[in-house]
Amino acid sequence: MQPSATAEEIEAAARQYVRKVSGVQSVSDATREAFERAVAEVTATTTRLLAELPDRKVPPPTIPPLRRPEVQARLAAKAKD
């Protein structure tokens, strides 16, 4: 069975959460350190939470966005640039 969320998915969710609650949509030199620290803390906390929860008995009905083939292809192309 696949994990409930990959490390990349957890970090992406953490970034989205920190953007939402902070109102910081575009990281600048003035906000970068605090923003990245918050992302790291939310990522670590979420990773611990998922590790402590029991395994899911039923997989999710859909493929999570970051695991979709078209998104993987886009990310792979972006990594080559």
C-alpha positions as protocol buffer text, in pm:
chain_id: "A"
residue {
  index: 1
  type: MET
  ca { x: 0 y: 0 z: 0 }
}
residue {
  index: 2
  type: GLN
  ca { x: 126 y: 350 z: -80 }
}
residue {
  index: 3
  type: PRO
  ca { x: 198 y: 588 z: 208 }
}
residue {
  index: 4
  type: SER
  ca { x: -79 y: 832 z: 294 }
}
residue {
  index: 5
  type: ALA
  ca { x: 147 y: 1114 z: 176 }
}
residue {
  index: 6
  type: THR
  ca { x: 497 y: 1136 z: 34 }
}
residue {
  index: 7
  type: ALA
  ca { x: 761 y: 1371 z: 172 }
}
residue {
  index: 8
  type: GLU
  ca { x: 704 y: 1599 z: -129 }
}
residue {
  index: 9
  type: GLU
  ca { x: 328 y: 1604 z: -70 }
}
residue {
  index: 10
  type: ILE
  ca { x: 374 y: 1683 z: 297 }
}
residue {
  index: 11
  type: GLU
  ca { x: 608 y: 1973 z: 220 }
}
residue {
  index: 12
  type: ALA
  ca { x: 377 y: 2107 z: -52 }
}
residue {
  index: 13
  type: ALA
  ca { x: 85 y: 2099 z: 192 }
}
residue {
  index: 14
  type: ALA
  ca { x: 299 y: 2271 z: 457 }
}
residue {
  index: 15
  type: ARG
  ca { x: 390 y: 2548 z: 210 }
}
residue {
  index: 16
  type: GLN
  ca { x: 26 y: 2594 z: 117 }
}
residue {
  index: 17
  type: TYR
  ca { x: -75 y: 2609 z: 484 }
}
residue {
  index: 18
  type: VAL
  ca { x: 198 y: 2861 z: 576 }
}
residue {
  index: 19
  type: ARG
  ca { x: 108 y: 3077 z: 274 }
}
residue {
  index: 20
  type: LYS
  ca { x: -258 y: 3072 z: 374 }
}
residue {
  index: 21
  type: VAL
  ca { x: -217 y: 3157 z: 742 }
}
residue {
  index: 22
  type: SER
  ca { x: 65 y: 3409 z: 694 }
}
residue {
  index: 23
  type: GLY
  ca { x: -74 y: 3586 z: 390 }
}
residue {
  index: 24
  type: VAL
  ca { x: 274 y: 3561 z: 231 }
}
residue {
  index: 25
  type: GLN
  ca { x: 220 y: 3460 z: -130 }
}
residue {
  index: 26
  type: SER
  ca { x: 561 y: 3562 z: -262 }
}
residue {
  index: 27
  type: VAL
  ca { x: 861 y: 3498 z: -40 }
}
residue {
  index: 28
  type: SER
  ca { x: 1103 y: 3791 z: -22 }
}
residue {
  index: 29
  type: ASP
  ca { x: 1436 y: 3840 z: 152 }
}
residue {
  index: 30
  type: ALA
  ca { x: 1245 y: 3993 z: 444 }
}
residue {
  index: 31
  type: THR
  ca { x: 1014 y: 3691 z: 486 }
}
residue {
  index: 32
  type: ARG
  ca { x: 1225 y: 3399 z: 359 }
}
residue {
  index: 33
  type: GLU
  ca { x: 1384 y: 3287 z: 687 }
}
residue {
  index: 34
  type: ALA
  ca { x: 1063 y: 3292 z: 893 }
}
residue {
  index: 35
  type: PHE
  ca { x: 862 y: 3139 z: 609 }
}
residue {
  index: 36
  type: GLU
  ca { x: 1103 y: 2851 z: 546 }
}
residue {
  index: 37
  type: ARG
  ca { x: 1138 y: 2782 z: 920 }
}
residue {
  index: 38
  type: ALA
  ca { x: 758 y: 2762 z: 951 }
}
residue {
  index: 39
  type: VAL
  ca { x: 739 y: 2529 z: 650 }
}
residue {
  index: 40
  type: ALA
  ca { x: 1005 y: 2303 z: 803 }
}
residue {
  index: 41
  type: GLU
  ca { x: 825 y: 2293 z: 1138 }
}
residue {
  index: 42
  type: VAL
  ca { x: 484 y: 2216 z: 984 }
}
residue {
  index: 43
  type: THR
  ca { x: 645 y: 1950 z: 762 }
}
residue {
  index: 44
  type: ALA
  ca { x: 817 y: 1784 z: 1058 }
}
residue {
  index: 45
  type: THR
  ca { x: 503 y: 1792 z: 1273 }
}
residue {
  index: 46
  type: THR
  ca { x: 289 y: 1648 z: 994 }
}
residue {
  index: 47
  type: THR
  ca { x: 545 y: 1374 z: 925 }
}
residue {
  index: 48
  type: ARG
  ca { x: 543 y: 1274 z: 1293 }
}
residue {
  index: 49
  type: LEU
  ca { x: 163 y: 1276 z: 1300 }
}
residue {
  index: 50
  type: LEU
  ca { x: 136 y: 1048 z: 998 }
}
residue {
  index: 51
  type: ALA
  ca { x: 398 y: 811 z: 1141 }
}
residue {
  index: 52
  type: GLU
  ca { x: 200 y: 777 z: 1464 }
}
residue {
  index: 53
  type: LEU
  ca { x: -140 y: 717 z: 1304 }
}
residue {
  index: 54
  type: PRO
  ca { x: -250 y: 359 z: 1226 }
}
residue {
  index: 55
  type: ASP
  ca { x: -240 y: 248 z: 863 }
}
residue {
  index: 56
  type: ARG
  ca { x: -544 y: 339 z: 657 }
}
residue {
  index: 57
  type: LYS
  ca { x: -766 y: 44 z: 584 }
}
residue {
  index: 58
  type: VAL
  ca { x: -909 y: 190 z: 264 }
}
residue {
  index: 59
  type: PRO
  ca { x: -693 y: 377 z: 13 }
}
residue {
  index: 60
  type: PRO
  ca { x: -813 y: 721 z: -100 }
}
residue {
  index: 61
  type: PRO
  ca { x: -1057 y: 707 z: -393 }
}
residue {
  index: 62
  type: THR
  ca { x: -845 y: 934 z: -611 }
}
residue {
  index: 63
  type: ILE
  ca { x: -479 y: 976 z: -694 }
}
residue {
  index: 64
  type: PRO
  ca { x: -329 y: 1265 z: -491 }
}
residue {
  index: 65
  type: PRO
  ca { x: -235 y: 1561 z: -715 }
}
residue {
  index: 66
  type: LEU
  ca { x: 144 y: 1525 z: -684 }
}
residue {
  index: 67
  type: ARG
  ca { x: 123 y: 1157 z: -785 }
}
residue {
  index: 68
  type: ARG
  ca { x: -74 y: 1218 z: -1105 }
}
residue {
  index: 69
  type: PRO
  ca { x: 125 y: 1133 z: -1421 }
}
residue {
  index: 70
  type: GLU
  ca { x: 76 y: 1476 z: -1579 }
}
residue {
  index: 71
  type: VAL
  ca { x: 206 y: 1650 z: -1265 }
}
residue {
  index: 72
  type: GLN
  ca { x: 502 y: 1411 z: -1239 }
}
residue {
  index: 73
  type: ALA
  ca { x: 588 y: 1483 z: -1604 }
}
residue {
  index: 74
  type: ARG
  ca { x: 570 y: 1858 z: -1543 }
}
residue {
  index: 75
  type: LEU
  ca { x: 791 y: 1830 z: -1233 }
}
residue {
  index: 76
  type: ALA
  ca { x: 1043 y: 1615 z: -1419 }
}
residue {
  index: 77
  type: ALA
  ca { x: 1060 y: 1867 z: -1706 }
}
residue {
  index: 78
  type: LYS
  ca { x: 1104 y: 2151 z: -1458 }
}
residue {
  index: 79
  type: ALA
  ca { x: 1388 y: 1965 z: -1281 }
}
residue {
  index: 80
  type: LYS
  ca { x: 1574 y: 1932 z: -1612 }
}
residue {
  index: 81
  type: ASP
  ca { x: 1570 y: 2311 z: -1667 }
}
